Amino acid sequence: GFSVEHASNGQEAIDCYQQYRPHLIWMDLLMPVLDGYEATRQIRAAQAEASARIEPNPVIIALTASPVADMHSDILAAGSMIFGQCSLSILGLSLYTKRMTI
């Protein structure tokens, strides 16, 4: 089984990560308080600081409805592993998730 936690802004996303240490994070890039780019950077920085402990690095899936095509490299540079623009293919995500668990 699994549990789901919800964050309304980027700072809450970081707080949820620190408290729950999830294996998967759906990160909206355009959030109030702290955007998804910065939240992802801070989560990845926290992981680097805690590298002595054995913890799973979460898969961070960046989501946006923005039509800007050149966001992909910025999102990956921030630390996201997958980028979904507008609508995310559920079949594609399912295949990726299976590959990650094998």
N, C-alpha and C positions, 0 to 999 in steps of 0.2 A: 503494500500500500504506500501511499504518499499523502503528504499534507500540503496545503497551499497557503501561502501568506501573501498579503496585498500591501503595496506601498503606493501612496498617492503622489509622491514626489521623489526626487533623486536622493534627498537626505534620508527619507524613510527607507528607501531601497538599500542604502548603505547600512542603516541600523538593522534592518531585517537580515541582511547578509551576516553581520557580526553576531547577531543573536542565534540564528537558525542554521548557518552554514549549509545552504541548499546545494544540491547537485546541479540544478538547472535554474537559470534566471531569464525571464522574459523582460527585456529592458526597453521601455519606450524612450526614444531619444529626445522627445520634446515634452519635458515635464517641468512643472514649476519648481521653484526654490533652487534646484540643482538639476541640470539637464542630464540625460542618459549618458552622454559622452564622459562628463566629469565623474558621474557616479561609477561608471565602468572603470575609469582610470583609478579611482580611489579604492575600489574593490580589488583590482589587480595589484595595486601598491600594498594593500594590507596583506595579500597573499604572499608577496615577496618578502615582507617583514616576518611573516610566520613560517617561512620555508623550513625551519628546523623541525616544526611539528608536522606530523603526517596528516594531512587533510586533503580531501578531494578538491581539485580546482573545478569550480562550477562551469558548466557550459553557459555562456552568456549569449542569448539570441537577441540581437538588436532589432527593434521594430519601429517603423515610421510610415506615415501616410504621405510623407513629402514626395513630390514628384522630381526632386533634384537628383539627377543621375550620378553626379560625381561624389556622392556622400560615402560610397562604398569603402574607399581607401581610408578615409578619416575614421570610419566606424571600426574597421579592422585594426587600425593603429591605436585606437583607444583600448583595445583588448577584447572586443567581441569576437566570437568565433563564427557566427552565422548572421547574415543580414537579410531581413525580410522587408521588402518594400511594398506598400499597399496591402495586397493580400498574400499571405504565406501559404504555400502549397502544403496541405496536411499530409499528402502522400510523401512528398519530399522530406518533410520533417520526420515522419515515421521511419523512413528508410535511414535517415541520418542517425536517429536515436537508436535504432537497432544496431547499426554499425558501431556506435559508441559503447554499447553494452557488451559486445562480443569480446 
